[in-house]
Amino acid sequence: MNPWKDKTIKINDSWGPGANEVLHVPLGCAPEFSMRERYLRDNKGANQLGQLSAAISSGYLSDGWQSATFTPVGTIGVTGISGLPPWDPSQAQVYRDMIQSPNNNLGDSRTLRLEGSSLTLMPMALWDTTPCGCSMLSTPSKARSRTS
């Protein structure tokens, strides 16, 4: 059974550039979302788990997270992280140290994990794509979006 199916994820701690902005929660509580399965058919027509999408209750993460999809990758379990105390904000540094330790396998590309992407609506811009890169030509004053 896939370890990500039917899980609710609560983000207790975040750090680094942009963490407060990206994980801002309108309700002022810890960010939280549930994983919902998205299936693809294999070559025999059977459903296989292909991706997971974030199902977010109103107020538990900003609306931009509604389009987040996660793909399970990796083949080996996480090692080198164990014995952590139950989560409490006073234990944040203990968790961070364990995650950033060279004694775990989080840097191994074979480690089980979720890789995610999200569609972000931003003001539209016209880009000049040239061999030397991209340069923004203009930005409209208002972005338009359509919801269904």
Residue pairs with C-beta under 8 A, 6 or more apart in sequence:
2 49
2 72
3 112
4 35
4 52
4 70
4 72
4 114
5 35
5 37
5 49
5 52
6 34
6 35
7 34
7 35
8 32
8 33
8 34
8 35
9 32
9 33
9 34
9 35
10 30
10 31
10 32
11 23
11 30
11 31
11 32
12 30
12 87
12 89
12 92
12 95
13 89
13 92
13 95
13 96
14 20
14 22
14 23
15 96
23 31
23 61
24 62
25 31
25 59
25 60
25 61
25 62
26 59
26 62
27 59
27 60
29 60
31 60
31 61
32 56
32 57
32 60
32 61
33 54
33 55
33 56
33 57
33 60
33 61
33 65
33 68
34 54
34 55
34 56
35 52
35 53
35 54
35 55
35 70
36 52
36 53
36 54
36 55
37 49
37 52
38 49
38 50
38 51
38 52
38 53
38 69
39 47
39 48
39 49
39 50
40 47
40 48
40 50
40 51
41 47
41 48
42 48
49 72
50 71
51 69
51 70
51 71
52 69
52 70
52 71
52 72
52 114
53 68
53 69
53 70
54 61
54 65
54 66
54 68
54 69
54 70
56 65
56 66
64 118
64 120
64 121
65 118
67 118
67 119
68 116
68 117
68 118
69 116
69 117
69 118
70 114
70 115
70 116
71 114
71 115
71 116
72 112
72 113
72 114
73 112
73 113
73 114
73 115
74 109
74 110
74 111
74 112
74 113
75 110
75 112
76 105
76 108
76 110
76 111
76 112
77 111
77 112
78 104
78 105
78 106
78 111
78 112
79 104
79 105
80 101
80 103
80 104
80 105
80 106
81 98
81 99
81 101
81 104
81 106
84 91
84 94
84 95
84 98
85 91
85 94
87 95
98 104
99 106
105 111
106 113
121 143
121 145
122 143
123 139
123 140
123 142
123 143
124 139
124 140
124 143
124 144
125 136
125 137
125 138
125 139
125 140
126 136
126 137
126 138
127 134
127 135
127 136
127 137
128 134
128 135
128 137
